[in-house]
Amino acid sequence: MASINRRLFLAQAAAGLCAAGFRTSRAQTVKRPNILFAIADDWSWPHASAHGAPQIQTPVFDRVAREGALYNNAFTCAPQCSPNRAATLTGRYIWEIAEAGTHGSLFPNRFAVYTDLLEENGYHVGYTSKGWAPGDWEAGGWKRNPAGKEYNRERLRPPQRGINSCDYAENFSDFLEDRDSGQPFCFWFGCKEPHRGYEAGSWKEYGKDPDAVVVPPFLPDTPEVREDLLDYFVEVEHFDTQLGAMLAKLEVMGELDNTLVVVTSDNGMPFPRAKANCYEYGVHMPLAIRWPGHTKAGDTRDELVSFIDFAPTFLAAAGVTAPPEMHGRDLFGDTPPRDHVLFGRERHTHARRDNVGYPIRAIRTAEYLYLWNVKPDRWPAGDPEGYHDIDGSPTKTFMQEHAKEYPALWEAAVGKRPEVELFDIQKDPACMHNVAEEKADTCKNLGERLRTLLHAQGDPRMHGQGDVFESYPRFSSMRPELGGFAEQGAYNPKFQE
């Protein structure tokens, strides 16, 4: 595939956008806000103390919510790392960004990202640890990670095994030292926690009580699962602690109140029927935003938020007009709140023969979640050789070994699913009871609405070109036991036109 020179592309894009009236919309004399985007890895709503979750303490997230706004209905664009990160950067859905909408592939540099647009307009831009990943950004024609300049030099001794040695807060300090005096900044804090693996039993050092854990209904309520959840909570708290050090740094510098702080996660927790699934625990994210003068302290907001909203929000805050293909909404603008969000997924890990995915498209309103499982003949969690779309964990092992004791839960995690699912979120937030037949009219209306929107957005799944998603290269490991196409970094010839 021919790659476009990134700088040449940006120069051409900037010239074209200026000719079309694209420019900073505020006078240069106005002090533009800094932007701190803190994104955890595999953290589900409602697992924050501000959201009322027991046995987890997130005082920094709580502070951001208390001094700003707590959002109860924020949704990722995909229940996976790299597709949602690409959607966040571009302000576009995963079916609109080619290879970048598939996990572990490449990110074509023909798509504008808010980080570059801010840099072109005078911002100091960088990231620490996990930017856009996993995947190969160089194969897409980029000269650096789309999240910005890398700051990963500083290391620390991790408090537990499984926690990354990256000193996120000190890398943020390095980033700040690199900027020019008075220059606004945009920093991507890409924490690698609470991604697995975890140090088993780490929760004991923090005095946590397994008996106080609220186990989601789709998991067995056993000591093994409770303790696994507590180890996950420990890593969420590490993210929170590192964020606190960053806010303290800004406070000492006198920059905190001129910083738009957004705290969230990329996708759901690494447990069965959560991460890599389009059910609530895979796509519903914690979100707190602090921006004095724009967020009302202590505000709790129930509006629906999509991750495609972050790019236009950041650009608007900086006084930069977003390009029209970024069709998210400015969260602080005059656009009315959403009445729906869309999300979906394609391939996750190499979990099926021929490296195919499990495509899903979904629409979520305040009342209902409608899922279209595009290929219901496939195994949703991966082929039975390993169900590899579920991360390895004590919980997964327990459920596999005790499948006969918990048959309904194991079937819900790995069994084949109908083409259409509908969940009454107000009554069933864990998405355990498909009411598609019971509420046939609602199901029909949401299905038609979803397909109309996907068609207008050019989703290849709606235009007879869905196999293009199966052709995209994978740059992560392949599993020999699944056979079929297994060449890293190459387009799958079986699905190429």
C-alpha positions as a printed Julia matrix, in Angstrom:
497×3 Matrix{Float64}:
   0.0     0.0    0.0
   1.42    3.39  -0.94
   1.93    5.56   2.13
   1.41    9.31   2.12
   4.14   11.54   3.55
   2.52   12.75   6.77
   3.97   16.26   6.8
   3.18   16.8    3.12
  -0.35   15.59   3.8
  -0.78   17.96   6.74
   0.56   20.9    4.75
  -1.84   20.16   1.91
  -4.73   19.62   4.31
  -4.01   22.84   6.16
  -3.87   24.8    2.92
  -7.13   23.31   1.74
  -8.87   23.89   5.06
  -7.71   27.49   5.22
  -9.04   28.06   1.71
 -12.36   26.66   2.92
 -12.45   28.98   5.9
 -10.82   26.64   8.44
  -8.98   28.77  11.01
  -8.77   29.52  14.68
 -12.09   31.05  15.63
 -10.83   32.98  18.66
  -8.43   35.9   18.77
  -4.85   34.97  19.58
  -4.99   37.28  22.63
  -7.44   34.92  24.35
  -5.63   32.46  26.61
  -6.4    29.04  25.28
  -6.9    26.16  27.71
  -4.54   23.27  28.2
  -5.99   19.8   27.65
  -5.22   16.75  29.79
  -6.85   13.6   28.46
  -6.43   10.72  30.94
  -7.48    7.4   29.46
  -7.2     4.16  31.4
  -6.96    0.74  29.75
  -9.86   -1.68  30.38
 -11.85    0.17  33.07
 -15.65   -0.18  33.15
 -18.39    2.03  34.51
 -19.41    2.08  37.37
 -16.1     1.15  38.97
 -15.26    4.45  40.64
 -16.13    5.63  44.12
 -17.85    8.67  42.62
 -20.18    6.26  40.82
 -20.94    4.51  44.12
 -18.88    1.35  43.64
 -17.83   -0.25  46.94
 -14.3    -1.51  47.61
 -12.67    0.89  45.17
 -11.23    4.28  46.05
 -10.69    6.82  43.26
 -10.26   10.13  45.11
  -8.72   11.94  42.14
 -11.44   10.88  39.71
 -13.9    11.89  42.42
 -12.23   15.28  42.75
 -12.47   15.92  39.01
 -16.16   15.01  39.2
 -16.74   17.07  42.36
 -15.01   20.19  40.99
 -16.4    19.58  37.52
 -19.03   17.2   36.17
 -19.7    13.48  36.49
 -21.14   11.89  33.35
 -23.27    8.8   33.87
 -23.72    7.8   30.22
 -20.43    7.89  28.31
 -19.87    5.23  25.64
 -16.81    4.03  23.8
 -17.0     3.63  20.01
 -15.69    0.07  20.27
 -15.09   -2.28  23.21
 -11.44   -2.57  22.17
  -8.26   -0.5   22.55
  -6.98    0.62  19.17
 -10.29    1.03  17.28
 -11.74    3.26  19.99
  -8.5     5.23  20.35
  -8.54    5.88  16.61
 -12.19    6.93  16.76
 -11.34    9.28  19.62
  -8.49   10.88  17.68
 -10.45   11.27  14.44
 -13.93   12.03  15.81
 -15.28    9.32  13.49
 -16.88    5.91  13.96
 -14.82    2.76  13.47
 -16.58    1.88  10.2
 -15.46    5.25   8.77
 -11.71    4.88   9.34
 -10.74    1.79   7.32
  -7.96   -0.31   8.9
  -7.9     1.87  12.02
 -11.35    0.54  12.92
  -9.94   -2.98  13.33
  -7.9    -4.06  16.34
  -4.14   -4.39  15.94
  -3.98   -3.23  12.33
  -2.67    0.07  10.93
  -3.84    3.69  11.07
  -3.95    5.39   7.63
  -2.57    8.93   7.93
  -5.15   10.29   5.5
  -7.48   10.74   8.46
  -7.16   14.04  10.31
  -6.6    13.76  14.08
  -7.23   16.46  16.67
  -3.7    16.19  18.03
  -2.15   17.31  14.73
  -4.74   20.04  14.24
  -3.97   21.43  17.69
  -0.23   21.27  17.02
  -0.71   23.11  13.72
  -2.46   25.79  15.76
   0.32   26.29  18.3
  -0.25   23.6   20.91
   2.51   21.51  22.5
   1.28   17.93  21.97
   2.51   14.67  23.49
   1.62   11.45  25.26
   2.96    8.93  27.73
   2.81    5.12  27.64
  -0.15    3.95  25.52
  -1.11    6.3   22.73
  -2.79    4.82  19.68
  -2.19    1.09  20.16
  -1.97   -1.77  19.51
  -1.1    -1.6   15.84
   1.52   -0.27  13.44
   1.22    3.47  12.9
   4.35    3.58  10.74
   2.68    1.23   8.26
  -0.06    3.85   7.95
   2.42    6.54   6.9
   2.87    8.31  10.25
   6.24    9.6   11.46
   5.17    9.3   15.1
   2.26    7.96  17.1
  -0.99    9.78  16.21
  -1.39   10.7   19.9
   1.66   13.0   19.65
   5.31   13.08  20.65
   6.33   10.22  22.93
   7.38   10.83  26.56
   8.28    7.46  28.07
  11.78    7.88  29.47
  10.98    7.98  33.2
  10.49    4.68  35.04
   9.45    3.62  38.53
   9.4     0.5   40.66
   5.86   -0.83  40.24
   3.92   -1.27  43.49
   2.65   -4.66  42.25
   3.64   -7.17  39.62
   1.58   -6.57  36.52
   1.62   -2.78  36.9
   3.69   -1.07  34.24
   7.04    0.47  35.2
   6.26    3.67  33.31
   6.36    6.71  35.61
   3.43    8.47  33.99
   3.55   11.54  36.21
   7.29   12.14  35.75
   6.92   11.74  31.99
   4.23   14.41  32.16
   6.77   16.65  33.93
   9.26   16.04  31.1
   6.57   16.97  28.6
   5.81   20.21  30.43
   9.5    21.14  30.57
   9.69   20.78  26.79
   7.03   23.37  25.99
   7.71   27.01  25.23
   6.82   29.59  27.87
   3.1    30.32  27.81
   2.41   27.68  25.16
  -0.86   25.77  25.64
  -0.52   21.99  25.75
  -2.49   18.87  24.92
  -1.33   15.75  26.76
  -2.58   12.19  26.36
  -2.08   10.21  29.58
  -2.41    6.66  28.24
  -2.26    4.54  31.36
  -1.73    0.8   30.82
  -3.69   -0.11  33.91
  -5.98   -1.9   34.68
  -5.08   -4.07  31.67
  -4.13   -7.59  32.67
  -2.21   -9.31  34.12
  -2.69   -8.66  37.82
  -0.69   -9.72  40.84
  -2.99  -12.26  42.47
  -3.89  -11.24  45.98
  -2.62   -7.68  45.65
  -5.9    -6.5   47.17
  -4.81   -7.81  50.59
  -2.19   -5.06  50.91
  -4.96   -2.47  50.66
  -7.3    -3.94  53.25
 -10.05   -4.7   50.78
 -12.95   -6.94  51.7
 -14.08   -9.59  49.18
 -17.44   -9.84  50.93
 -18.22   -6.21  50.03
 -17.67   -6.65  46.28
 -20.69   -6.33  44.01
 -20.28   -9.07  41.4
 -21.92   -8.3   38.03
 -24.79  -10.73  37.27
 -22.95  -12.21  34.27
 -20.14  -13.57  36.48
 -20.28  -16.33  39.12
 -20.45  -14.93  42.64
 -17.54  -16.91  44.09
 -14.41  -16.08  46.13
 -12.24  -16.55  43.04
 -14.18  -13.98  41.04
 -14.49  -11.52  43.93
 -10.74  -11.59  44.51
 -10.03  -11.16  40.8
 -12.27   -8.09  40.79
 -10.38   -6.67  43.78
  -7.04   -7.1   41.99
  -8.56   -5.2   39.07
  -9.65   -2.44  41.46
  -6.06   -2.13  42.75
  -4.85   -1.29  39.25
  -7.63    1.24  38.71
  -6.42    2.93  41.87
  -2.86    3.1   40.49
  -4.19    5.03  37.5
  -6.0     7.35  39.88
  -2.86    7.94  41.96
  -0.75    8.83  38.92
  -3.43   11.23  37.72
  -3.35   12.87  41.13
   0.37   13.56  40.79
  -0.28   15.24  37.44
  -3.01   17.47  38.84
  -0.77   18.39  41.77
   1.95   19.43  39.34
  -0.49   21.66  37.44
  -1.79   23.13  40.67
   1.73   24.13  41.8
   2.33   25.7   38.39
  -0.93   27.65  38.59
  -2.17   25.92  35.42
  -4.86   23.59  36.76
  -7.78   25.98  36.44
  -6.82   26.71  32.83
  -6.77   23.02  31.97
  -9.62   20.99  30.51
  -9.25   17.67  32.33
 -11.03   14.59  30.97
 -10.78   11.26  32.81
 -12.13    8.08  31.25
 -11.21    4.64  29.84
 -10.91    3.1   26.4
 -13.11    0.01  26.87
 -14.55   -2.3   29.46
 -12.95   -4.47  32.11
 -11.05   -7.62  31.03
 -13.62  -10.16  32.2
 -15.97  -12.5   30.3
 -18.92  -10.72  28.62
 -17.31   -7.3   29.23
 -14.23   -6.26  27.22
 -14.61   -7.01  23.47
 -18.4    -7.19  23.91
 -20.97   -4.53  23.08
 -22.9    -5.12  26.28
 -22.89   -2.4   28.95
 -19.76   -3.52  30.79
 -17.82   -3.51  27.52
 -18.84   -0.06  26.24
 -20.14    2.01  29.17
 -17.26    4.11  30.5
 -16.54    6.2   33.61
 -16.23    9.89  32.7
 -15.46   13.02  34.71
 -14.62   16.42  33.21
 -13.24   19.47  34.99
 -13.0    22.83  33.21
 -13.7    25.82  35.46
 -16.07   28.3   33.89
 -17.53   25.6   31.63
 -18.38   22.74  33.97
 -20.55   23.4   37.01
 -18.92   22.05  40.18
 -20.71   18.97  41.43
 -22.86   18.62  38.33
 -24.13   15.15  37.46
 -25.06   14.72  33.83
 -27.13   11.93  32.3
 -26.78   12.95  28.64
 -25.43   10.36  26.21
 -21.78   10.97  25.3
 -19.83    9.24  22.52
 -16.06    9.15  22.23
 -16.37   10.8   18.82
 -17.36   13.89  20.82
 -13.92   14.42  22.36
 -12.08   15.57  19.22
 -14.55   18.36  18.33
 -14.79   19.33  22.02
 -11.01   19.72  22.33
 -10.75   21.64  19.07
 -13.58   23.98  20.01
 -11.99   24.62  23.41
  -8.8    25.63  21.61
 -10.68   27.91  19.22
 -10.11   25.62  16.25
 -12.96   24.71  13.92
 -13.27   20.96  13.5
 -13.28   19.58   9.95
 -16.75   18.45   8.83
 -15.88   14.75   8.84
 -15.54   14.96  12.63
 -19.24   14.62  13.26
 -19.18   14.33  17.03
 -20.64   17.16  19.11
 -18.85   19.8   21.16
 -19.86   18.87  24.71
 -19.78   22.56  25.68
 -21.39   23.92  22.53
 -24.95   24.76  21.57
 -25.75   21.42  19.91
 -28.62   19.65  21.71
 -27.68   16.52  23.68
 -27.75   13.2   21.85
 -30.73   10.89  21.96
 -28.57    7.9   20.95
 -24.99    6.7   20.63
 -23.58    4.21  18.15
 -20.77    1.71  18.61
 -19.6    -1.61  17.26
 -16.69   -3.92  16.72
 -14.89   -5.93  14.09
 -11.9    -8.2   14.72
 -10.34   -8.36  18.17
  -7.55  -10.89  18.78
  -6.68  -13.76  16.43
  -9.54  -15.81  17.83
 -11.09  -17.46  14.75
  -9.88  -19.33  11.72
  -8.77  -17.15   8.82
  -8.31  -14.27  11.3
 -11.93  -13.18  10.94
 -13.74  -11.05  13.48
 -17.11  -10.95  15.14
 -18.74   -7.84  13.66
 -21.38   -6.04  15.72
 -23.22   -2.76  15.21
 -25.22   -1.22  18.04
 -27.42    1.71  18.95
 -27.98    2.74  22.57
 -30.7     5.12  23.73
 -31.51    6.12  27.29
 -33.87    3.14  27.53
 -32.62    0.41  25.21
 -29.56   -1.27  23.75
 -30.05   -2.82  20.3
 -27.35   -5.12  18.91
 -26.96   -6.4   15.38
 -24.66   -9.44  15.41
 -23.69   -9.37  11.75
 -22.24  -12.9   11.63
 -24.24  -14.94  14.18
 -22.82  -18.2   12.81
 -19.43  -17.33  14.32
 -18.37  -17.81  17.93
 -18.58  -14.4   19.64
 -15.74  -14.99  22.12
 -13.56  -16.78  19.6
 -13.44  -20.37  18.41
 -13.71  -23.03  21.16
  -9.99  -23.8   20.86
  -9.47  -21.08  23.42
 -12.2   -18.43  23.3
  -9.3   -16.03  22.86
 -11.4   -12.86  22.66
 -11.67  -13.22  26.44
  -8.44  -12.25  28.21
  -6.84  -15.01  30.24
  -7.69  -14.58  33.92
  -8.6   -16.41  37.12
 -12.24  -15.63  36.36
 -12.09  -17.11  32.87
 -10.27  -20.21  34.15
 -12.8   -20.7   36.93
 -15.72  -20.4   34.54
 -14.17  -22.86  32.1
 -13.45  -25.39  34.82
 -16.89  -25.0   36.43
 -19.0   -24.6   33.3
 -21.34  -27.41  34.4
 -22.03  -25.61  37.67
 -22.75  -22.29  35.94
 -24.06  -23.34  32.53
 -26.17  -20.23  31.87
 -23.3   -17.85  32.68
 -20.79  -19.81  30.59
 -23.22  -19.93  27.67
 -23.79  -16.17  27.99
 -20.03  -15.62  27.84
 -19.08  -17.88  24.93
 -22.21  -19.28  23.25
 -23.47  -18.26  19.85
 -25.9   -15.37  19.82
 -28.96  -14.46  17.76
 -28.6   -11.92  14.98
 -30.61   -9.34  16.94
 -30.55   -8.61  20.65
 -32.49   -5.97  22.57
 -32.01   -5.08  26.23
 -34.14   -2.91  28.49
 -31.31   -1.02  30.15
 -33.41    0.48  32.95
 -34.51   -2.97  34.1
 -31.53   -5.02  32.97
 -28.27   -3.01  32.98
 -26.22   -6.21  32.96
 -27.78   -7.17  29.6
 -28.81  -10.68  30.59
 -32.33  -10.86  29.12
 -32.89  -10.44  25.39
 -36.34   -8.87  24.93
 -36.24   -8.64  21.11
 -39.34  -10.8   20.7
 -41.21   -9.35  23.66
 -40.69   -5.79  22.41
 -40.86   -6.45  18.69
 -41.96   -2.95  17.68
 -39.14   -1.27  19.61
 -36.71   -3.76  18.16
 -37.89   -3.11  14.61
 -37.75    0.67  15.01
 -34.26    0.71  16.49
 -33.0    -1.73  13.87
 -34.29    0.41  11.04
 -32.84    3.53  12.64
 -29.43    1.92  13.1
 -29.25    0.69   9.52
 -30.31    4.07   8.14
 -27.53    5.78  10.07
 -24.91    3.19   9.08
 -25.91    3.46   5.43
 -25.57    7.24   5.49
 -22.15    6.96   7.14
 -20.87    4.63   4.43
 -20.42    1.55   6.6
 -19.07   -1.19   4.26
 -21.29   -3.68   6.1
 -24.29   -1.82   4.66
 -22.92   -1.57   1.12
 -22.02   -5.18   0.32
 -18.33   -4.64   1.09
 -18.11   -6.0    4.61
 -15.36   -8.48   3.78
 -12.93   -5.58   3.57
 -12.71   -5.69   7.39
 -11.57   -9.32   7.22
  -8.81   -8.46   4.75
  -7.02   -5.91   6.92
  -3.55   -6.84   8.21
  -2.81   -7.76  11.79
   0.47   -6.69  13.35
   0.12   -8.69  16.56
   0.72  -12.39  17.15
  -1.18  -15.11  15.3
  -2.19  -18.48  16.75
  -1.03  -21.52  14.74
  -3.74  -23.73  16.26
  -6.39  -21.63  14.49
  -4.83  -22.29  11.1
  -5.8   -20.45   7.96
  -4.21  -17.15   7.01
  -1.43  -16.4    9.52
   1.0   -13.88   8.08
   1.52  -10.81  10.22
   1.3    -7.42   8.56
  -0.21   -8.64   5.28
  -3.66   -8.21   3.84
  -5.65  -11.43   3.98
  -5.83  -12.6    0.34
  -8.88  -14.75   1.05
 -10.99  -11.62   1.5
  -9.41   -9.25  -0.97
 -11.35   -8.27  -4.06
